[in-house]
Amino acid sequence: MDKKKQIRLFDKQAARYGRRQEGQLLRSWRRDLLRHANGNVLELAVGAGTNFPYYPAGAKVTATDFSPEMLKRARTAAAGCRLDAEFVGADIEEMEFPNGSFDTIVSTLSFCSYEDPLRVMNKIRRWCKPEGTVLLLEHGISSNVAVAAALRLLDPLLYRTIGCHHTRNIPELVRQSGLSITRAESRLFKTVHLIWAKPGSSARGDA
Ligand SMILES: C[S@@+](CC[C@H](N)C(=O)[O-])C[C@H]1O[C@@H](n2cnc3c(N)ncnc32)[C@H](O)[C@@H]1O
């Protein structure tokens, strides 16, 4: 999908994201994951800032998104919970940070929308400090055959209407990038993945 069209789609969803009362499950997954964030944090595709209440005290967050409407809500959310945050409005697929810039890199529910998700995962590995932590809460294809078939069927419609693929193989993307998974949990018929990972000793270069 053309990027401008994708940004418009997310801009239109921003008010709903800003108001959204999430279910208990999603809230508990965010809490479990984000309590491991620390130091200089990069949050990719921050949306309306739904993760902000879960960051531990002392976290300093650089939050990125390409949707101006999402960023507007995220700024309000950061002020509401007194989070030390700065915002970068840009396409993460085109952005660069120096290697080893962040102690923690967070991505929740964003890998569904990238054109080239492996390229973004490779950036995460490079941007994270070697001893840092990558925290992911992502949805994708299930290892359950029936659920996977249903997701493949629905995928074209969902991508057209909400700009989001449902067939990404998240654990495989993490492995292909060279990140080392230190803990992984799957939920909801194995469509949702919570992953704790480290750049480790992988000596891969730019990708
Ligand atoms: C499904 S929302 C998830 C928002 C948030 N991470 C959360 O957990 O609620 C996806 C977000 O990714 C952003 N996004 C998608 N592709 C992007 C890209 N290439 N660069 C920057 N932001 C992007 C959208 O604007 C949207 O805010």
The ligand as an SDF file (V2000), in Angstrom:
LIG
                    3D

 27 29  0  0  0  0  0  0  0  0999 V2000
   -1.7340   -1.0210   15.3320 C   0  0  0  0  0  0  0  0  0  0  0  0
   -1.0410    0.5290   15.7830 S   0  0  0  0  0  0  0  0  0  0  0  0
   -0.1800    0.1070   17.2790 C   0  0  0  0  0  0  0  0  0  0  0  0
    0.1280    1.2940   18.1270 C   0  0  0  0  0  0  0  0  0  0  0  0
    0.8560    1.0100   19.4550 C   0  0  0  0  0  0  0  0  0  0  0  0
    2.1820    0.4890   19.2230 N   0  0  0  0  0  0  0  0  0  0  0  0
    0.0660    0.0990   20.3660 C   0  0  0  0  0  0  0  0  0  0  0  0
    0.5950   -0.9130   20.8480 O   0  0  0  0  0  0  0  0  0  0  0  0
   -1.1170    0.4160   20.6400 O   0  0  0  0  0  0  0  0  0  0  0  0
    0.2630    0.6530   14.5950 C   0  0  0  0  0  0  0  0  0  0  0  0
    0.9940    1.9730   14.6490 C   0  0  0  0  0  0  0  0  0  0  0  0
    2.1280    1.8760   13.7930 O   0  0  0  0  0  0  0  0  0  0  0  0
    2.3070    3.1020   13.1090 C   0  0  0  0  0  0  0  0  0  0  0  0
    3.1210    2.7830   11.9170 N   0  0  0  0  0  0  0  0  0  0  0  0
    2.8350    1.8440   10.9900 C   0  0  0  0  0  0  0  0  0  0  0  0
    3.8060    1.7810   10.0750 N   0  0  0  0  0  0  0  0  0  0  0  0
    4.7280    2.7220   10.4250 C   0  0  0  0  0  0  0  0  0  0  0  0
    5.9610    3.1420    9.8680 C   0  0  0  0  0  0  0  0  0  0  0  0
    6.4310    2.5880    8.7400 N   0  0  0  0  0  0  0  0  0  0  0  0
    6.6600    4.1140   10.4890 N   0  0  0  0  0  0  0  0  0  0  0  0
    6.1680    4.6900   11.6330 C   0  0  0  0  0  0  0  0  0  0  0  0
    5.0040    4.3300   12.2090 N   0  0  0  0  0  0  0  0  0  0  0  0
    4.2890    3.3460   11.6080 C   0  0  0  0  0  0  0  0  0  0  0  0
    0.8800    3.5650   12.8280 C   0  0  0  0  0  0  0  0  0  0  0  0
    0.7870    4.9330   12.5790 O   0  0  0  0  0  0  0  0  0  0  0  0
    0.2000    3.1640   14.1330 C   0  0  0  0  0  0  0  0  0  0  0  0
    0.2630    4.1950   15.0880 O   0  0  0  0  0  0  0  0  0  0  0  0
  1  2  1  0
  2  3  1  0
  2 10  1  0
  3  4  1  0
  4  5  1  0
  5  6  1  0
  5  7  1  0
  7  8  2  0
  7  9  1  0
 10 11  1  0
 11 12  1  0
 11 26  1  0
 12 13  1  0
 13 14  1  0
 13 24  1  0
 14 15  1  0
 14 23  1  0
 15 16  2  0
 16 17  1  0
 17 18  1  0
 17 23  2  0
 18 19  1  0
 18 20  2  0
 20 21  1  0
 21 22  2  0
 22 23  1  0
 24 25  1  0
 24 26  1  0
 26 27  1  0
M  CHG  2   2   1   9  -1
M  END
$$$$
